[in-house]
Amino acid sequence: MTDTQSSTGDRTFAPPEAIASRANVGPAVYEEAAADRLAFWAEQAGRLSWDRQWDEVLDWSNPPFAKWFVGGRLNVAYNCVDRHVEAGHGEQVAYHWEGEPGDTRTINYAQLKDEVSKAANALTELGVQAGDRVAIYLPMIPEAIISMLACARIGAVHMVVFGGFSADALASRLDDAGAVLVITADGGYRRGAPSALKPAVDDAVSRSPGVRNVLVVKRTEQDVEWTEGRDLWWDDVVGRQSPEHTCEFFDAEHPLYIMYTSGTTAKPKGILHTSGGYLTQVSFTHWASFDLKPDEDVFWTAADVGWVTGHSYIVYGPLSNRATSVMYEGTPETPHRGRWWEIVQKYGVTILYTAPTVIRTFMKWGEDVPAGFDLSTLRVLGSVGEPINPEAWLWYHANIGGGRCPIVDTWWQTETGGHMINPLPGVTSLVPGSAQVPFPGIKAKVVDDEGNELSDDSTGLLVLTEPWPSMLRTIWGDDDRYVDTYWSRFGKNVYFAGDGAKKDADGNIWLLGRVDDVMNVSGHRISTTEVESSLVGHPSVAEAAVVGASDPTTGQGIVAFVILRESGVDSGDELVQTLRNHVARDIGPIAKPRQIMVVQELPKTRSGKIMRRLLRDIAENRELGDVTTLTDSSVMNLIKEKLPAAP
Ligand code: WT7
């Protein structure tokens, strides 16, 4: 790739010729979308198979309640599976599944069609009807995908709950959604050992009278408690069904799934996605953002299907495009730190999509680990979940991408359903650290508190100014909260994303973290992400989390928690001073952290987000709040033990 200087003085990376010369979309896509946004999305909807054509592309007569492809009818599962088999691609691999212990399954499109049809027949036999909610609480095994598609096929609404969530979290979701069935497993493999799932389901379902049955996949063969009449083995019920199933077609606005996401309050929000618009956008973004070539690529989103990333870019996007994907059950360090790279080498992965927090972990482990594997098949890399700091970007680019793969940093949310702001691999000159430009057909702006557009590098709020096909339609059961949370701050036509952002002179958008994570120090707005990025830019630091702690003189003071790299660096006062000065030099004296604490671990949610709220509790010397959504709640004790007495 050619390196040049951008107007901001940073390095940029032009699209590699090998990709640009035969990319799925070229530069004209932006003009086409700008000329007629709705016609552009209608064209993308035409990539799908519809039983009945829509009458109107968008009905926005009652904002913020959108209807896309009004009057159109389709079946989402048919689009993801059957039509590829009918077109003669039944033999093509849909998933190379890799279990953590090393067992594997290869599922082609014809087999997937049979499995989904059997599961759809089983759901119908269990009395599940179109519109009913079905909870899926499974490890990363193919039955998770089969269950989702079986629901879609019969018009039931799936609600996947990440297998790492507690019984309480599951119970509150079952209750909120009014689920009639739970699909689970005896357990799954995590860090080299079987972990149980069924006990959490038993606990949660005992409090959820609406759940009639629990369908249990056998994965680990561990003993499980059994409630006769309620619990059923997947193999018994699904196993005996016919692989023939004639699908019905549903309205474009028929609900497809609910995905719960934590808001700023305790009660999680059930984000509702529907069918036609959702599939249109995830399908087209998957094809354009990753330049997916169905006959050549091996695509791998290394995330859990329990998150929206998995829904859109393990299941619906890839299948609608007839991709061959990799699905991996376990953790990156099991049984060794090269497991991911071994998988890339084994299956010849060409496109890899992961999160910055994972990349920084790999950085911590050192470049020797990936260097031991053949990663030469990779051609496009993706990033999602948080801003990717330039150091991690450059490391990913050099050590995983061999300097030849564009990195597509994708900004989006559970609420947006699909990609919203990201470069295109065959078109955009990449600027490390920025998600860059709105996807074709998407309108985004950075505004000040009054809603005036900012484009001069000053910090503001990210808003989306036009509805988009894969937008959430409401919060399940709570239209008022939907309006209040997203469509009130700047009126009913402007979506408030909750992220701080700035736009530079080249028109690139830089995401600066959630606005609740923006600190105010002596009247200056400083992003936690910016300070974190500076800290991880120092050679001694592997990971950093920054919070604004209340301060009697400055309003907020910057408190940083850092994990050092493994090379046995000094962690004493001298290093802390060095790091404080490093940040002051990097960003400006105003950003110099008041306090830096060296820790072994950071508290993270199961989706990998640092729980700054807990760190703020520590920084402000308070009793700890709720720790139930942490991956590992002992982390907080470890941190507290290590701390000097608060100043
Ligand atoms: C929030 C949404 C999108 C699926 C996974 C997370 C942050 C996400 C980026 C990015 C900067 C990002 C934002 C957003 N975020 N991707 N590429 N650059 N920030 O979904 O749990 O709904 O979180 O994640 O803060 O609002 P989510």
Residues whose N, C-alpha, C, O or C-beta is under 5 A from the ligand:
A	BS01	WT7	T309 S383 V384 G385 E386 P387 D409 T410 W411 W412 Q413 T414 E415 A435 A497 D499 L511 G513 R514
